Amino acid sequence: MKIIILGAGQVGSNLAESLVAENNDITVVDLSVERLTQLQDRFDLRTVRGHAAHPSVLKQAGADDADMLVAVTQSDETNLVACSIAASLFNVPTRIARIRSADFLGLDAAYLAEHFGVDDVISPEQEVTDTLRRLIEYPEALQVLDFAGGKVRLIAVRAYHGGPLVGHELQDIKRHMPNVECRIPAIYRRDRGIVPKGITVIEPGDEVFFLARTHDIAAVTRELRRMERPVKRVMIAGGGNIGRRLAAALERSYDVKLIDHNKVTTVALAEQLHRTLVLTGDATDEELLEQENIESMDVFCALTNDDEDNIMSALLAKRMGAQRVIALINRSAYVDLVQGGEIDIAISPAQATVGPLLSKIRRGDMAAVHSLRRGAAEVLEIVVHGNFKTSKVVGRRIGDMALPEGATIAAIIRGDEVLIAHHDSLVAADDHLIVFALNKRIIPKVEKLFQVGFGFF
């Protein structure tokens, strides 16, 4: 697929890295020679220096025969204008815009499509905010993902020594929880992926991914690790787009404090937020954290624009007694470095954004795609089409399918019904299947399995 990416910032660079790895023809447009040079040195892609919304620059980037344009510059206005030009002048089939402003995000999708030629909108800030909300809701989790409009959730937890299921085979789950259905599609042990079988034994330290109906998640979590105390108090460092959104989302249900070093920002936030205590100060100031009772905080979220500040403030908060600390990290190399140590969870905004984009790029009808373990694995919600003659999955039992090694079908969503998948589960047309791919190398094989034969059309 020929894809033009407008913007070589953190989001654009991470997106380019993901898409180049899948043998797409990528061209990146940016005004910064330095950023473009760094990308060319690292990846096999083409770069064009220029303004992303100028028709001559888009033409030079190959908009005449591009399959997709993804506008992810820092400017909403530039992204919208670029999509409009790509639609009207170059007839680019798919146009996706990054939007940060709440004013633009509040516009109807039909309006954006008609007046700006935008097929889909992505908002890294909103994606990260949603991720943080789910992690605060499930403080034991490393990652929480929604499927089928929230009916099903995939959650990753670290198994601890002494957990009811630790040291036992997976087939014992049914005995422990006779009234709960769940599926464990993958286990990561010492960073190596395992496709679990009934006789697989969960070991302390395993990163266990399990999928269940949303209302059953808490019961399954209790079997794998000690329940944390319920989250009541949250401290947020950073009053930017993400910090503000998260405070607004949490303040009705939690006791929220927000710290920012900029006096103008805190004055504006104090007017916008109704129940959040807004403070002016530095989140790396030990005296300030002590005054604000950091030791009583259930979750500390470091969400400034500076990776180093986020790492240092999160480490300090943890040392001073915060129960759980989360840091926003833009540099992907830092994410792997800090997560799992003193910092409980490191979140990459760019990685959170890649999933929604991948659902547009994957072959087949993808309702959702989520990237896991910093892009090493994926979970796909695939809509099944065809019939017994034209499809390799419709009318067949899961155990009879030629699933590539490392792929697991974890659940079937049929209308409003959620079916946890088993060996003898039968797949029907229009089912949504939740498919776990242990590594990205097998994705093309998964896509091929779900392709519909020409006879269907």
N, C-alpha and C positions, 0 to 999 in steps of 0.2 A: 504494500500500500504506500502511495506517495503522500507524505504528510508534511505540511508547513507548520512550524512552531514559531509563534511570534513572542519574543521575550526570552532572554537567556539568563534570567534570574534563577533562584533556587527551584521554583516550580518547573520552569521551562527546561532547565538543565537535567533535573531528575527525570522528567518525562522523556526527554531525548535519550537519556541513558537506557530507560526501560524499553523504548520502542526500537532503538538501534539493535538491541540484543535479540529482537525478534525478526530481524532481517527486513525491516521497513526502510523505505527510501526517505530519509529525513533531511529537511532544510530548516535551519534556524536563523531567524532574523533578529537583529538587535543593533542598537547604536554603539554599544561598547566593543571596541576592537579587542580589548583584553579578555572579556568574557568569551567572545567568539573564538579567539585563538586557543584559549584553554579547552574549549569543547572540541575543536578540531584536533588538538594534540591527543585527546583522550579517546575519541570515538571516530568511527567511519561515517561521517556525515558532511553535508555541505552547509556553508554559512554565507549570509548576505548582510552587509552592514548598511543600515538605513532605517528610516522611520517606518514603523510597522503599518501605519495607516495610509501610506502614500502608494497610489496605484502603480507607479513606475517600479517601486521596490517590490511590491507583490508580484508584478510581472517577472522581474528578475529572479525572484525566488521560485518561479515555476507555477504560478497560480493558474495558468492556462490549462494545465492538465493534472492538477493536484486532485487527490481523492478527498482530502480533509484539511481544514485549516483550524488550528487551535491557538486562540489569542489569549496569552497569559502574561501580558505586560503588567506593570504596576498601575497603569491607568485604565480605569473602566471605560472612559470615553474613547481612548485609542482602540481598545478591544472591540467595542461596539461598532465604531466606524469601519474598522478593518473587516469585520464580518459582513457589514452592509456592502462594502465594495467587492468583497470576494463573491457575494451572491449576485449582485447586479451586473458587475463588469466581467467577471471570470466564470460565473456559474459553477463555483466549487460545490460539489454535492453535499458535503457535511461541514458545518461551521459551528465551532464551540467557543464560547467566550467566558473568560474568568471575570467575575464581578464581585467587588468587595463592598460597595456602598449599599446600605439598607434601602435607600430610595430606589435604586435600580433593581435590587432583588425583589422589591415589593411589586414590580410591574408584572402583569399577566404574561404567561409564556407565549400566548397567541400574539400579543402586542409586540413583544420582542422579535418574534418570528416575522411578522408582517412589516414592521418598520425598520428593523436592523438586520434581518436575515439570520438571526441566531437560532440554531436548531436546539442547542442545549447550553445550559449555564452551569458552570462549576464555581464553587466558592470555597477555597481552601480554609478560610477562617471558619465558615460554618461547618465544614467537615470535621475540623479539629475540635470545635466546640461540642459537636454531637458525640465525638469520640470521648472527650473528657467527661461529659455528662454520664455516659454509660459506665465509665471506669469508676466514677464516684458512686454510682448506683450499686455497682458490684466491686467493692474495695478489695476482694480477694483475687480479682482477675488481672491478667496481663493484657488481654485484648478482648473486646466484645463487639460482635458484628450482627446486624439485623438482616433478616431475609423475609421474603414474602410479606412485605408491608408490616413487619414487626411480629408476625405470628411465630417465627422461629428465630432462635439466636444461637450463634456459634461463639463459644467462650473458651479462652485459654487460661489455664491455671497451673501453678507450680505445685506438684504433689509434695506433701511434707511427711516427714517420718512420723508414724503413728496415726496417719489418716485411716479411716475405716477400710478403704479399698486398697491402700498401699500395701504391697506385699501379697496381693491376691490377684487371681486371674480375672480378666475382664468379664468372663461369663458369669462371675459371681454378682455382677451388678444387679441382675434381675432378682436375685435372692435378697440383696440388701434393700432394694427399692422395688417391691412387687407392683406398686401402683404408678410407677414413673417409667416412661419410655425415653431412652436417649441413645445416642450413637457416638462412639469415639472414633472419628475417621483417621486420626493421626496422633502420634506421640513423637516428641523430639527428645532424644536422650543424648546428652553431651553433644548437642548441635547436629546429631544425625537423625534423619527422619525414619520412622518405622510405621509401616502399615499394620495396624493391630489385628490380631486374630483372637478368637475366644480364649486361647490358652496364654495370651500375652500377659505378663505380670507387670503391674505398675510399680516402679521403683521410686524411692525418695529422690527429689530433684528433677523428675521427669516433667517436661512441659506438655501437658495433656490438653488436646483440643476436643471438646465435646459439643454436640449439637442436640438441642431439645426444644420442646415448645417453651415459649417465653415464660409461662407461669410455672414451669418445672425447673428452671435454671437454679434457683436457690437450693432446692433439695439435692440436686446433683453435686453442686459445689461443696456442700457439707460433707459429702462422702470422700472428697479428695483433699481437702485442706481445712485447717482450723478457721472457723469463721472469725473475721475481724469484727471489732465493735462497730455498731452502726455509725455511719457518718452523720455528724451533726454540725461540726464546725469546719469551715473551709477558708484558707487564706490564699489570696491570689496576688502574685507579684507581677506587675505590668498592667497598665490601663489602656493598652492598644486595642485593636479590633477584637482580638480573641479574648483578652481579659475582660473587656466590657461585655461582650456577648455572653461569656460564661457566667459572670456575676448576675446579669439580668435573668439568665435561665435558672440560676440556683437560688436567688435571694428569697423566693417565696417558700422554699422547702428547707433551707439550711441557714445557719448563722454564718454570714459571709463578711470577710474583711478584704479590702483591696488596697495595695500599696503601689504608688507610682512616684517617681522622683520629680516629675514635672508639675509645678503648682497650677499652671493653666489647665492641664489635663485633669487634675484631681478636682478642681472647681467645677469643670464641665461634667465630670462623672457624678459628682455629688448631686447635681441637678437632675441628671438622667436616671440615676438609680434610686430606688425608693427605700429599700430596706438594707442596703449594703453600707457598712462603715468604710468610708473612703479616707485614706491616710496619705499624707505627703511625706516621702522619705525614701531611703535606699534599702532594698530588700536584703542587701548583704551587710547591713548595719546590725551587728549583734545586739547592741543595746536596745534598738527599736524592736527587734523580734522578741526580746525578753520582756519589754514593757507590754507588748501585745499578746503575751502568754502563748508563745509558739508551742510550748510543751503540751498545751491542751488541744492543739489542732489535730483533727483527724486526717485531713488532707492539705498539703501545701503544693500549690501549682505555680511553677516559675514560668511565666509566659511573656517575658520581655522580648525585644527584637535582638538581643545580644546573647549568643550561645554561651559565652564564658560566664556572663552574669547569671544566667539561668542555672548553669552547673554549680557555680559557687554558692548561690543562694539556696539551692536545693540541698546541697551537702551540708551547709550550715544549719538549715532548718531541721534536717534529720539528726544531726549531732546534738541539737538543742532539745530534741524530744518529740518532734512532729511524728505522728504515727506512720504516715505514708507520704512520699514526695514524688511529684511528677515534674519533669522538665521538658520544655519545648526546645528541640534541637534541630536546627536547619541543616547543618553539615552531616551528611549520612555517615561519615567515618566516625564522628563523635557518638552517634547513636549506639553503635555496637560497642564502643569503648566504655560508655558509662552505665548502660542498662544492666540491671542484675546485681550491681554492687550496692553502694550506699543509696544510690538513686533507684527507686523501685521501678519506674517506667520512664522511658525516654520516647517522646513522640516526634516524628518527622512530618511537618505539614505537607511537604511535597509528596511523601509516600502515601499520606491519607488521601491525596487528590488523584493519584494515579489510577486507583480502582475504578471510579466512575468513568474515567476516560477509556480505560481498557474495555469496558462493556460496549463502547461504540466501535472499537477496533477489532474485537474478536469476531471470527467468522461464525455465523449462526445467530440465533435469536437469544441474546443475553439480557435477562432482566436485571442482573447485577453481577459485578465482579469485585472481589476484595483481594487486595494484596496482603500477604502474611509474611512475617519474619523478614522484614525489610526487603520484600520483593522476591524472596527465595521460593515461596509457595503461593498458591492462589485458591480461592473458593469461588465457584461460579454458580449462579442461578440460571439454568438453561431451560428455555421453553422448548418442549418437544413437539415436532410437527411430522406430518406424513401418516402412513399406514403400514401394515405389516409388510407389504411388498416394497415400499419406497424408503422405509426407514430401517436402520439396524437395531433400533431399540423399542419402537412401538410394538405392543403385543408380545413382548418378550420379558422373561424373568431376569432380574438383575444378575443372578448366578450364571445365566446362559450368555451374557453379553461379553464381547471381547474387549473389556476395559483394559487400557494400557497399565502396565505395572506402575504402581504409585498413585493410581486414581481410585477414588472411592465415592460411590453414591450414598450420601448420608440420609437424605430425606426426600420425600415426594410430596409436593403441594398440589392437591387436586381440588380446585375451587376453594372453598373455605376449610377443607379438610387437610390436616397435617398428618402424614404417614411416615413414621420413622422407618427407613429402608432396611430390608432384610434380604437374605439370599434368594428367597422365593417371591419377593414383591414383583408384581406385574406392572409394567409401565404402559400408560395409555396416551393417546394423542392429546395435546394441550396441557399435559402435566408440566409442572415446574420441578426440575430436579436440582438438588443442592449437591454439587460435585466438588470434592476436595482433590486438588492436585498437589502431591507432595513436593514436586519441583516443577519449575516452569518449562523444562525441556520437553515434558510430555504434553503440553497444551495443544500443539498441532495435532497430535494423535487423538486427543479428546474431541477437538473440533471436528475432525474427520468422521469420528464415530457418530456424531449427532447430525451430520449433513443429510439432507433429504435428496433422494434420487430424482432424476429428471422426470420420471413417470408421474411424480406427484403434481407437477405443474401442467 
